[in-house]
């Protein structure tokens, strides 16, 4: 594996060729300080994340960390699974900063920075929470649309709001707000999805006045207002009556943004091209994807894709093909991806009907074929009740472990399991779990190396335990905030200093617009994006 210096990596970021810049640290550590275009691929989730991020093993890869040797470990593992062009940034983030280049904090930074650019570039209008509150209270002709996921909406929402995730807004606005005099306000938790949702409707040219709620639910609560909790109002499912109008609006925006249009034969040719990386992303609502999708396509709901591109797209300058049923949602998501700097974005003419039966399934997760001893829920209940020294290790994300875990389970990060040795010392049985059991299966050999106990995996993971009617323990203090290295804690995830964290987060988002001006690898906008290369 070769080592490169910061100057070489900087040149790679600008040369227009494919590049996967993978950060080997845990998500929380990554969020503290990283390169703008770096994508998190933590060692603890390497088998799962690498599979999602690297459809083509021959792509050029550079691994990075903070100089602790994790990048070398990730690089070696990537070579073991067949990656043929792997390098490591010598000196990591410290060397990058020492060379005079910019480092960023936070997660989903390219998308967040792009949202700030969009607001400045297009002049997205916004409304302050007190004004919106007075409009709602006075009965003004207004609709509040929440552009986050439905799960986020249920947790907390603006009173009277409706859940319409960002990728659905242009597609469904004609049915939701048929009165052109109705004011449309779009919100999220902070800024990005409020801005992107509102500007999507504005770029689509709907007749209604559209505004973003400044600073979203955070701004609402900081202004002293209460969010609703547990509400489930959402858009009506199915194809909207106004879908044809939505398509005309989306087509115009996609054409001016540079989205390519291909047919089924073109997509098949892309799939057969071993020299280029290809992502085939289904941007429909997840419920539609689960009901039926093209083999080999990945669910990437349009609004969330634009909000968090680094969850789905790990290779710069790769080909990106977006699919849906009517062409509206693909065109809106594709237009924003083009303006974000992705230069090879395509939609398929005819949508899913043109390509439904073709496609390649992705390779299975490496190492999942290893034969791990398992135990079912009833077996684990029996072990726990017997008092025979059973220890349950849960490898869920820290914030998910807090929300619900098997009684008595201890939380762990796969790359930090050494710290659990004292708790495993007297164990006779060790059972590993994770939400669906996949991460647990991957960690079997590592746990076996720590103790002489019998080590098994819970079949179906914690989801199976819960589905069986067994109780889960919820405890927001376990693990404590400072231990959550695997998650970049949002303000709402914290146990203390929530208001301060909200202020800091909002200030961070606004400052991103200035930071990207200092990083000459970043160029947003039609035509401008390619100028940076």
N, C-alpha and C positions, 0 to 999 in steps of 0.2 A: 504494500500500500504506500502510495506516495504522500509526501508532506508538502504543503504549499504555504507561502506566506500571504499576508493580508493583501498586498498589492496584486498578487496573482489572482486571488479570489475576487477582488474588486473588478479586475479586467474580465473575469469569467462572467460576472453578473451583467456586464455590458456588451458581451460579444454576440448576443442573439441566439446562441446555441442552447440546447436543452441542458438544464442543471437542476439537480435536487440538492438543496442545502438543508441538511438534517441536523437538528440539535438533539444530542443524546441525553440531555438532562430531563428530570421530572418536570411536569408542566408548571408547577409552582416555582421551581428554580428558574426555568426558562423565562417565566413572566417577569422575573426581577430585572433581567438585562440580556438582550439578545440582538442579533442582526435583523434588519428590517425584513428581509426576504427569507429568514430561517423558518423552518417548519418543525414543530415539535415531534420527535420520534423517540420518546424515552426508552431507555434500555428495558425497563420493566414491562413495556408493552410492545417490544420490538417486532415480535412475530405478527401481531395484529396490525400495528400501524404501518409497518413496511409493506405489508400486503396491500393495504388501502392506498398508500401513497406512491408505490412504484409498480405500475402495471408492466413495466419493461425493465428487466434486470440489467440490460446493457447500457442504461442511461448514465451519464456523467454525474457523479455524486461527490459532495464534499460534506464531511461530518465535522461538527463543531461542538464545543462545550466551553467551560470556563478555565480549561487548562488542567483538569483533574485526571485526565486519562479515560474518561467515558467515551469521548469521540473515537479514540483508538479501539476501544472494545466494540463499539457499534460498527466501526469500519471492518474489523476482523470478522464479526458475525455476518455482515453483509457479503463479504467475500466468500464465506463458507456456504451461503445459500445460492451463490452463483453470480453475484454482482461483479462485473468485470472492469469497472472504471471508477475506483474508489480512492478518494484523497482525504486528508485530514488537515484542517487549518492549524498550522503550527502556532502554539501559544493561545489559541482560542479567542474568546471575546476580549481578553486583555490586550492581546497583540493587535486586534482589530482597532481598538480604541487608541492604542499607542501610535498606530499608523495615521491617526487623524480622522478616522471614520466614525460615523454616528452609531450609537447603541440606543435601543428602544426598550422601554418596559411595557408590561401589559401583554395581552393575548389578542389574537386576530387583528394584529396591528395594521397590515395592509388594508383590510376592509374598514377598520375604524378611521384610519387616516384618509381613506378615499371618501368616507362620509363627510368628513370635515371639508375636504376639497370641494365636494359637490355643493355643500351649502354656500361656500364662498363663490364658487364659479357660477352657479345658477341663481343665486340670491333666493334660496328657499325661504319662504315666509314662515314665521313661527309665532306662537302665542304663549304668553306667560300663564302659569297655572292660575293665579287669581282672576285673570280675565276669563279663562275657560270656565272656572267655577261659577262666575257670575252669569255667564251665558247659559250654562246648564240650568242654574237655579231660576233664571228668568224665562225658561222655555223657548229659547231661541231655536230657530230652524237649523239644527245641527246634528251631525252624527260623528261619534268618536270611534275610530277604528284602531284596534290594537294590533300592531304588525309583528308581534313576537309569536312564538309557538303557542298552541292552545294550552299546553301544560303550564307555561309561564303565566298566561292570562288567568288561568284558574287560581293560581297561587295569589295573585294580586292584580287588580285592574282599576282603571279610572271609572267612577260611577257612570252608568249609562253606556259604557263602552261595549263594543262587539269584537270578538276575536276574528280577525282577518289577516293571517300571516302575510308578510310582505309580497311573496310571490303570487298571491291570489288577488291583490288589490285591483290592478288594472283589469284583470279577467272578470271580476265580479262587481265592480263599482257601478256599472249601469243598472244592475238589478237592485243594489243596496241603496243607491241615491239617485233615483230617476228624476227627481226634482232638481233642475239646474240651479235653483236658488238656495238649495241646502248647502250649508257650510260643512266641509269635510275637515276633520282634525285627526291626524295620525299620531299615535304615541307608541313608545316602547318603554324600556326600563330607564334608558339614559338618553343617548342622542342619535346613534347611527341609524337604527332602523326607523326612528321617527323621521329623520331627514330623508333617508332613501325611499321610504314609503310615500311620503308627501311629494317628493320630487318625481317619483315614478308616475304618479297621477298627473302631475303638471306636465311632464315630458310627453305623456300620452295625449295631452290636449283635451282633457275632460272639461266641460263647460263650468263646472262648479269651482268656487274659490276653495283652495286647499291650503292648509297650514299644518306645520309640525308642532306638537306640544313641546315647548322648550324644556329639555332635560327630563322628559318622560315622567315615569312614576316616582323617580328620585326627586325631581323638582317639585312634583305634587306634594310629596310628604315633607320635603324641606320647607315648603310654604305653609305647613301646618294643617294640611288637609289629609283625610283618611282615605286609603284605598279600600275597595271592596275585596273580599276574599271568598273564594268558593263559587263564584259565578261561572256559568258555562256557555253563555250566549255566543253563538258563532255563525258564520255564513251558512246559507242554505247549500247543501251538497248537490252535486250533479252539474251538468252543463248549464251555464246561465242563459237566460233568454236573449241577453244582449251580447252573446259571444262573438257574433259577426262584427259588431261595432268595435268590440275590444280588439279583435284581430287587425282591423284597419288601423287602429291607433298604435298598436304594438309594432306593426310592420313598418310604419313610417319612422319610428324611433330606432328600430333595429337597423334599417337601411342607412340612416344618417350616422349611425355609430360604427358601421363596418362589419356587421354580422354576416357571415357567409351562409348560403343556402345550398344544401347538397341533397342527393337522392340516396336510395337504398344501396345502389351499386357503389357510389362513392364511399359510403360508410364501410361496406365490405372491403373495399380497397384499403381504407385506412387500417382496418383490423388486420389485414394481411401484411402490412408494412412493418417489418421487424426493426427498422431503423428509426422509427418515430414513436414517441409515447402517445397513447390515446386514452382519454377519459370519456366514457359514455355515461352521462348523468341524467337521471329522470327527475325533472323539476316539479312534478305534480305534488299534490298533498300526499303525505305518507300513507294515508288510508287507501288512496287510489293505487299507489304503488303496491301495497300489500295485496290488493285485490287482483293484481295481474300486471306483469311488466315484461319487458324484453330481456331475454337471457343475457347476462353479463353486464347489464346496466346497474348503476348504483343509485339509491334514493338520495337525492340532494335537493330538498324543497327550495324553490327559487329564491325566496327572501333570505333563508338561512345560508344558502350558498354564497350569496353576495355579502352577507354579514360575516361569514367565517370561511373564506375561500381556502385557508390553509388546512381545514379539516378534510377537504376532498381533493385538492389539487396540490400535489407535492413537487411537481416538476415545472419549472419556468419554461415557457416557450413550447409546451406540449400542445398537441391538438385536443380541443375540447368540443365534444358533440353533445348537444342538449336535446332531450326528447320529451315530448308530452303528447296530448291527444289533439289539441286544436291549433297549436302554434302560437298562442298568446303568451303563455308563461315562459316558453323557451326564448321568445324574442325579447321579452323584457329583461330576463336574467342575462341573456347573451349581450344585449346592448351595454349593460353596466359592466360586464366582464371585459368587453372590448375597451371601454373607457378607463378601466382600471389598469390596463396595460397588457392584457392577454391578447395576443395578436392572431391566434388561430382558433377562432370560435365559430361554430357552425350549428345550424338547426337543420332538421331533416324535413324536407317537403313531404307533406302527407302524414307526418307525425308517426305515431305508433302503428297505425294501420299499414304503413308502407314497410315496416321493419319488424313487426311483432314476432315472427317465427324464426328470425335469424339471430345471430349473435353468439358470442363465446362466453361461457361461464369463466369466472376468474379461478385461479388456482386455489386449492384449499390452504388454510393457514398452516405453515410449516410446523412440524413437530406435533401436530394434534393426533397423528397416527400412533404416537407412542402409547404403549399399553400401560395405562395407569389403573391401579386398583380403585374401585369405586364403592360407594355405599349409598343406599337410598335413604329417604327421609325417615322411614320407620326404623331402619337400622341405626341411624344416628340418634334418634330419640331414645332407643334402647340403650345405646352406649352411654349417653348423658345420664339417664336415669339409674344406670348401674353403679355410677360413682367410681368407675374403673380408671380414673385419671385420663379423661378425654379432653383434648384441647382443640378448639375450632379456630382456624386462622381464616380471616376474611380479607380477600385482596380487592375488595371494592374500592372505588374512589373514596377518599376520606369524607367528602361531603355527602356521598350516598350512604356510607356506613353510619354516619350520624343520623340519617333519616330512618334507618331501620336495619337491624342486624340480629342474627340468632342470639338468644340470651347466652351470655357468658363468652361470646366470641371475642377474639382479640384482633385488632386491625393491624395490617402490615402492608408495606410496599415491597414488592418482589425483590428489588435491588438492595433493600435494607433489612433483610430477614435476619441477619446476624444479631440484630438488637433484640430478637425474640428468644434467643438461646436460654436465658434464665427461666422463662415461662415454659419452655419445652423440656427442661432438664428432667422432670419427674414424670413426664407424660408416658402413658402406655399406648394410647391411640391418638393420632393426629389426623384431623379431617380438614381439608382445605376447601374453601368455598369462594365464590365470586358471584356477581349477579346472575350470569347464565352458566357458570361453570367452566368457561373456556380459559380464562386467565388462571383459574385454579389448576387446571390440567397441565398448563405450561410450566407450573412452578414445582411440580412433584419432586423432581430430582434435586432441586435446590433445597427443599425442605428436608428431604431424606439425608442430605449431607450435614444437617444441623443436629440430628438426634437419632437415637436407635429405635424410636417408637415405630409402630406400624403406621404408614402414611397412606391415606386414601383421599379420594375426591368425592364431594357430594354430588350425586347425579342431578343434573338440572340446576345446580347452584342454589343460591338463596331464593331465587324466584320459585323453584320447586318447593322449597320449605314453606314459603308463604302461600302458594297455591294449595298446599296440603292442609291449610288451615292452622298451621303452627304460628305462634306469636313472634313478633319482631319487637326489638327494643329500640326506642328512639331516644337519642341523647346528643344534644347539640354540643356538649362539652367534650365528647369523646370521639375522635382525638381533639386536643385543644388546637386553637388557630395556628400556633407556632409550629406544630408538628405536621401540618397539612402541606408537605412539600410536593405532593402529587397533584395538587389543584391550586390554580390561581384564584384565591378567594375573592368573590365579589363582595360589595358592601353588605348585601343582604345575607351573605354566608357567615359573617363575622359575629362573634359573641360579644364584642365590646367595640366602642368607637365607631359605631355604624354611621352616625351623622358625619363625623369627620371623614370617614372613608368615602361617603357619597360626594362630599365637596371635593376631595382629592381626585376621585375618579372623573368627575365632570371637568375639572381643571386640566387633568391629563389629556382627556379627549380633545379639548380645545387647543392645547399646546401642540398636538400632533401636526397641525397645519404648518407651524413654524419649523418643527423638527424635519419634516420631509423636504423643506427648502434647503436644508443643510446636507441632505443626502442625495448625491447626484445619480444614484441608481434608481430613483423614483421619478416617474413622469406619468401623470394622469391626463386623460382627455383624448378625444379623437385626433389622430395625427400626432399629438404631442407625445403619446405613449411610445410610439416607435422612435421618436427623436432621441429618447434616452438610451437607445441601443446603438 
